Amino acid sequence: MHNSAISIHGLEKYYGDFHALKNITLEVPDKQTLVICGPSGSGKSTLVRCMNGLETYHSGTLKVLGLPIGDDTKVMDQVRKRVGMVFQNFNLFPHLTILENCVLPQIRALGRDRTAATREAREHLQKMQVDIHAEKYPDQLSGGQQQRVALARALALKPEIMLFDEPTSALDPEMISEVLEVMQELARADMTIVCVTHEMGFAKAVADRVILMAEGEIVEEGTPEQMFNNPQHQITRDFMEVVNG
Amino acid sequence: MAIEAQAPPPSATGPAVWLRKHFFATWYDTVFSLVFAVLIYLALKAFIGWAFVDAIWRVENKDLCTHDAGACWAVIESRGRLILFGLYPYEEQWRSTLACLAVIITIALSCLPSFWSIRRLPILWIAGFATFVLLMRGGFAGLELVTSEQWGGLSLTIFIFSAVFVIGMPLAVLFALARRSSLPVIAKSFGFFIDIVRSLPLLALLFAAAVVVPLLVPDWLQGNKLMRVVIAFAIFFAAYQAEIIRAGLQSISQGQEEAVAALGMPYWSLVIDILLPQAFRNTLPSTINQAVITFKETSIVTIIGFFEVMASGNAAIGSGEWGNQYVEVYVFLALIYFVFVFGLSRYGAWLETRMRLGHA
């Protein structure tokens, strides 16, 4: 087995003239929970979206589960079946029921039969405590419930790595904790997790490592204790002050 | 000081209250209500008098059909078969009736959500059209051969409409996807093609299919005239419908595509399971509108020699015998069109409600 789930070396990315990612080098060991934080526009979402090929990069190497991320669609199919992602805006399929949202990807991506897929889907919906909504449609659920459905949908594919792109940023404050709770369970269950978030409570509770990005660069990295109690860079100090209110 | 709970204000109901609220709320409401009540009364009285009370129903009483008598429905009794069947041989018209019913049943079945699957719809339509063509054409098992030049009337109208719709819709999906293709050559050329077709009058396109194509294309590839006309009409329909579908695709957020990609689902699944259902859902009113327009435009095939229901109606009053009864014939035709168009729009409304409730 690989001991690095994600391995990045010298990654560069531009949007036109804008230098979005500057010489990113990063190793995420298996089963680690990594939290990426930083001010908006710092490139943290771009970085996590590069990890499953939703964004392209211009140079450097990026390997996930030992597979090179790039244009090879066969390799990318492999990667995406083994890497789950949860988005800021949930991105559930609005025309399908909650159950079908979780069943269809299993059938289409993994070729599972409907019976097995339904059993798997129900199991994950139950873990996320949204199984009573299985027959409803996404717009009948609250944001927090929708995000938990999105998690169930991703987990039903049994991914080895979960990517989170600001999973609680679109939620009302009272719903943030219900999503963070299930994410914390995942982290404790030894899933490899990369999470872009401003929720420092989550980072303190379960992160093995925190990195802070600013202007496309990794400014500082360390354990949550180091980052919160003894930040080395001025940018980190400023950021921690803002998010901790 | 405590405030005592009071009973809610009496909620007034009953017909008198309803009437006052909707028709006599203010003095100008009252004036409008009264004026329109009188106008509606007069119009209805005149129409009912003409269409029912003073109407002449039987051909035996044809002599009573004068200018100041009521509607002369005798013309429908006498010429109804011509209107409904066109030039189709009299003895064989039962076949045309059955064929027409086959297509109507196919349309009705494909309106049911339980038939909406990639496998069921094509099978249903192939069976429906096969039944139609076999019955109409005959030439086997003792059925007399009737070539498509003799087909006509309502069954021809319904056949042309449904064939245009059923061939045109997949073409429209193809055009819309091609125009959004990431390959510039495909996107540009389909865009250009759609714009060309949309800039041509339907009549010119149908003329070209009927008259010009036989001059340019080898015999074995020509098919018959009806087939060429239906295909040209379907391409015309597809060019418009493609733009409707494209609008529907553009209204879907980028996040849907990203979710599909992140879940490792294949491209065909993105298109068939995620994008197209949402695109159709988002553009249902325009799609129904396009269907209604197409149904009415089928009457244009008259000009290239097909006797659809409108042309048959004109033929019914073309002879001197019933020449004065054109109003009755047009009212009858309008009723036929109304039944179909009203059915379509009610179906559209039902679909919209159903989708608002969240169903696919």
Contacts between the chains, C-beta under 8 A, distances in Angstrom:
chain1	res1	chain2	res2	distance
A	52	B	261	7.9
A	52	B	262	5.7
A	53	B	261	7.6
A	54	B	258	5.6
A	54	B	261	6.3
A	54	B	262	6.6
A	77	B	264	6.0
A	77	B	266	7.8
A	80	B	261	6.6
A	80	B	262	6.2
A	80	B	263	7.0
A	80	B	264	3.6
A	81	B	264	4.1
A	83	B	262	7.8
A	84	B	262	7.4
A	84	B	263	7.8
A	85	B	262	4.0
A	87	B	255	6.3
A	87	B	258	6.9
A	87	B	259	6.8
A	87	B	262	7.8
A	89	B	253	7.8
A	89	B	255	5.5
A	91	B	253	7.8
A	91	B	255	4.0
A	91	B	256	6.3
A	91	B	258	6.4
A	91	B	259	3.8
A	92	B	259	7.6
A	93	B	256	6.8
A	93	B	259	7.4
A	93	B	273	7.9
A	93	B	274	5.8
A	94	B	278	7.0
A	95	B	277	5.2
A	95	B	278	5.5
A	95	B	281	6.1
A	95	B	360	4.8
A	96	B	360	6.6
A	104	B	265	7.7
A	104	B	269	7.8
A	104	B	273	6.1
A	105	B	263	4.2
A	105	B	264	7.5
A	105	B	265	5.6
A	108	B	263	8.0
A	108	B	265	4.3
A	108	B	266	6.4
A	108	B	269	4.2
A	108	B	273	6.9
A	109	B	263	5.7
A	109	B	264	4.0
A	109	B	265	5.0
A	109	B	266	7.7
A	110	B	264	7.8
A	136	B	358	7.5
A	137	B	358	3.5
A	139	B	358	6.9
A	140	B	358	6.7
A	153	B	263	7.2
A	154	B	262	7.8
A	154	B	263	7.2
A	157	B	263	6.7
A	157	B	264	7.1
A	163	B	262	8.0
